[in-house]
């Protein structure tokens, strides 16, 4: 059986809501203003693809590959990125709503999150070393046994990170974000 492949294709205003797509490879493709909510991409490959102004809420990416995938101005609520293939996993997010999603156990070295809402996102056991959280809201995000070495959180806000449960060596924080590191000690910072 031959694998269906799209190369350098633009998908615009496509409604895949609730659809099941299996074993398709997308290479250098652009998804623009597409509705992919509640859809299932099973064992698909997204290689050097970009998603612009798309709705991917509750999309399933079971055993799919996200290699050099850019999500820009997308709604990506409740997506379990933990179900993606570990090999080549390299997404970037700009201006996205990623609330209630999960990156549990993912290796995401130098991943960039710009102007993104990450409320209640699960980063348990993720490797975020060298990642950049630029103007991101991390309210309720879960960091537990997370590698945040050399991660830049200077422009992030609303986070609560326990230094005793996470690796923070050479991580960058702003002075206004210190409360998020000391919150568990129930002390006042003035």
N, C-alpha and C positions, 0 to 999 in steps of 0.2 A: 504494500500500500504506500503510495507516494505522499509525502508530507506537503500540505498546502502551504505555500510561501508567498508573502507579500513583500516586495522590495521597493523602497522609496515611494510608497503609496500614501496619499492623503485621504483620511477618512474624515468627512465633515458633516456635522448635523445628523449623524447616524444614531438610530435608537436601537441598542442591543439589550434594552432592559429585560431582565429575566431570561436571557438566552444562555445556552450552553455551547461553548466553543471549545473544541478539543484538538490538541496536537497541531496548532497552526503556528507558523513562524512569521514574525513581523520584523523586518530588517530596515532600519532607517525610515520608519513610518511616522506620520504625524496624525494624531487624533485631535480634532478641533471641534469643540462644542458638541461632543458626543455624550449620549446617555448610556452608560455602562452599568448603571445601578442594578443591584441584585443579580448580576450576570455571573456566570462561572467560566473562567478560562482555565481549563485543565490541561496540564502538560504543554502549555504554550510557551513560546519564546518571544520576548520583546527585547530586541538588540538595537541599541542606539535609537530608541524611539522617544518621542515627546508627546505629552498629553497637555493640551491647552484648553482651559475653561470647560473641562469635562466633569461629569458626575460619575464617580466610581464608588459611591456609598454601598457598603455591604457586598462589594464584588469579591468573589472567591478567586484566588490565584493559586490553587492547589498544584504543587509540583511544577509551577511555571518559573521561567527565568526572567529576571529583570536586570539586564546588563546595560549600564549607562542610560537609565531611563529618567527623563526629566518630567516632573509634574509641576505645571505652572497654572496658578489660579484655579485649581481643581477642588472639588468637594470629594473627600476620600474618608468618609466617616465609617468607623467600625470595620476596617479592612485588616485581616489577619496576615500581615506580611511574613509572619513566622512560617506560614505554609509554603512560601516560595522556596525554590532551590537555593541552597547556600552558595553553590559555585557561581561566580561572577556577579553576585548580588550587589548592585551599586545604583540605588536611586538617589535623586536630588529633588528637593521640594522648594517651591517659591510661591508665596501668596496662597497657600493651600489651607484647607480645613481638614485636619487629620485626626480630629477628636475621636476617642474610644477605639483607636486602632492598636495593633500590637506588633512590636518588633522583638518580641521575646526570643532571646538566644541568637539574634542575628549579628553577623560581623559586618559593621558599617563604618569602617575606618575612613575618616575624612569626609563623611557625609555632610552635605550642606542643607540646613533648614533656614530659609529666609522668609521673614514676615509670615510665619506659619503658626496656626493654632494647634497645639499638641495636648489639649486637655484630656486628662485621664488615659493617656497613652502608656502602654506597658513596655518598658525598656529593661525588664528583668533579664539578667545574664547577657545583655547585649554588649558588644565591643564597639564603643563609640569613640575610641581614641582618635584624637585629632579632628573630631567633628566640630562643626560651627553651628551654633544656635544664634542666628542674627535676628533680633526683634521677634522672638518667639514666646508664646504664652504656654508655660508648662504646668498650669494649675492642675493638681491632682495626678500628674504623671508619676509613674512608678519606676523608681531606680532602686534595684536590689541586686547586689553582686554585679553591678554594671561597671565596665571599664570606661572611665571618663578621663583617662590620662591625656594631657595636652589638649583637652576639649575646651573650646572657647564658649563660655556661657556669660560673657560680660554684658551682652545685650539681651539676654533671656530674662524672663521675670515669672513670678508666681511659682517658682519651683521649691520643692522640699527634698533635699538630698542628705542622707545620713552619711557623713564621712567615715563612719566605722563599718559601714556595709558596702561601700563602693570604693573603687580605685580613683583617686583624684590627683595623683602626682602630676605637677605642672599644669593642672587645669586652671583656666582663667575665669575669675569671677569679679564683678563690680562690687564696690563697698556697699552699694544699696542692696545687693543680693545676699549679703552675709546672713541675714535673718533666715533665709532658706537653708543654710547649712547648720544653723544653731537652734533651729526651732524645737527640736526634740528635747533640748535642755531646759525649756521653759524659763528662759532668762530674758531680760529686757535690754534692748539695744537702743541707745539714745544718741 
